[in-house]
């Protein structure tokens, strides 16, 4: 049995300004820092067995404000956001004006390959690789924390369920937490979606950490 506590990064200037961020390294806003610290007020003391984080700055900064310095954290490209190519750094309105229907299709289908970015299959490939890594964990690894991005977190569930991320709930709020569970038969399932206060999930926390706190 393994539990994955997956947390979206805190708010960035791009979130506020409605810009595509993709793989660009933007910092957190003051509000984003506060969001991460609120999550850290509870999660930092939980005895996770492994830590993962996207190697993009906004996720790394969020991880630091939640968990502090963890020498055993693995920073990985597998948890990066969808690469939005030349749209990265531009507002949605700017992209609409510059690219018209090509952009509308890209945003609707989350397919930025025509802009030098990724499509959903690229994202799914990374999601599969990350889940496969977790599936190979030794049995004493029970609880894993990961800080990442909205679309890749939806992509993880898409791989688990076979449901397109485009059909999943659109919103994963900044510093929202999703909990996935891998059972003893190797099947993943969703246990919690976009939780804003993970401390409210007492039954799930007690189940996952089972007398280890």
N, C-alpha and C positions, 0 to 999 in steps of 0.2 A: 504494500500500500504506500502510495506517495501522494503528497499534496503540494501543488504549485500555487503559491500566492503571487500573482502577477499584478504589478502596480504600474499605471500609466504615469509618465513624468508630470511634473508641475507645470503651471502656466508659463508661457514664454511670450515675448513681444509679438511673435507671429500669430499666436492664438488670439491675442487682443486685436491685432490689426488685420485679421483674416488673410494671412499670407500662407502660401505653401512653404513648408520648412524642409521636407525631405531629409537629405543627409547633411544639411548645413548645421554648423555649430553655433546655435544661438544660446544665450544664457537664460536663466529663469528670471521672471519679474520678481519684485518684492512679494507679491501675492503668491507666486509659485513657490518661493522659498518658504513662506508661511504654511502653505498647503503641505509641503513635504515634512516640515517640522511637526505638524499636527499628526501626520501618520506615524512619524518616528516616535512621538510621545508614547505610543503603545507598542509598535512593532519592533522597536530597537531591542526590547528586552526579551522577545520571543526567541527560543533556542533553535533557530533554523540550522539545518545541516549543511546546506550549500547556498551560495549567493551567486546570482547572475545579473548582468546589466548590459544593456546596449552600450556600444563604445562611442555613441554620439553625446556631445556635451550636455544637453539638457537632461538626458537620462542619468549620466554620471553625476551631475550636480544634485539631482533629485536623490539618487542613492546615498550620496554623502550626507545630505540633510536628514535622511531617514535613518540610516544605519551607521553613520560615521565611517571611519576607516576600517575596512575589512580586508586583510591581506589575502584572504582566500577567495575574494570575489573574482569571478571570471567575466571580463569585459569582452563581448563578442559581437561580431557583425551580424550574426544570425538573428539578433533581436532588433536590428535597425528598422526604422520606419520605411514605408514604401518610398523608393527613390523617385522624386517627381521631376528629375532632369532639369531642363532649362526653365521650368516653371518655379523652381525653388527660389525663394526670396521675393517673388512677385505676389501681389495681392490677387485675390480671385477676380476682382473687377478688372485689374490690369491684364490678366490672362484672357478674360472674356473679350476685351477690346482688341488685344493683339492677335489672338488666334481663332476667335469665333467658334464655329462648329467643331473644329478639331479639338479644341479645349473642352467644350461641353461634353463631347464623347469621352474624352480622357477622364474627366472628373466623374461622369456618370458610371463608367465601367471600371474606374480605378486602373486605367491602362495608359501609362505615361511613356510607353515605349517609343512613340513617335516624337517624343521630346528628349530622347536620350536617357529615359529613366526606365522603370520597371513596370511590368504588368502583374496581375494577380497570381499567375503561375510562378513568377519569380519569387513573390512573397511566400507562396505556398511551399516552394522548395526549401526556403530557409526555415519556415515553420516546421516542416517535416524533419529537417535535420536536427533542430533543437529538441523536438519531442523524442526523437530517436536517442539522442544523448541522455535524456532523462530516463528513458526506458532501460538503459544499460546500467543504471546506478546500482550499487550493491544494496542488499536488503536493509542495511542499517541506516540508509539515507531515507528519511521519511518526509521531511518538510524542506521545501526549496522556496526561496524568495527570488523574484526577478523584477527588475525595473526596466520598462520598455516604452512602447508607443502604441497609440490607438489602433492603427490598422493591423499591425503584426499580432497584437493581442486578440483581435477578432479573427485573424488568420489562423491562429492556433486552434480556436474552436472550430473553424471551418474544416481543418484537417481532421480533427477528432470526430466530427459529426457528419461530414460530407455536405454540409450546408454552406452555400456561398456566403462569404462575409458581407456581400452586398445586401443580403437578406436579413442580416442580424440587426439587432437594435443599433441605431446609428451612433448613439452617444456613449462614449466612455469618458467620463469627466476627468479633468486633470487630477491626478492622484487618486482616481477611483481604483478599487481593488477587485480583481476577478480571482476566484478560487477554482482550480481544476483538480480533479482527483483521478489517479491511476490505480485501478483495483488490482487484485492479485491475479486476475485472468488477463491482464494487459489491456483492459478497456478504459478509455478516458471518459469522464463525464464532468459536466459543469455543476458546481456546487453553489457558487455565488457570482453575481454579475454587477459590476459597477457599484460596489459598496463604498459609501463615502466615509463611514465610520466603522472600521473593521472590528473595533472593540465591542460593537453591538452584536457581533456574531459569536456569542459566548459558547453556544453548543458546538458549533463548527470548530472553533479554536480548541475547545477541550478535547474534541474527537481527534483533531489532527495532531495535537501535541501530547495527548494521552499521558498525563502525569510527569511530563518532562520539564514543565515550567518551574 
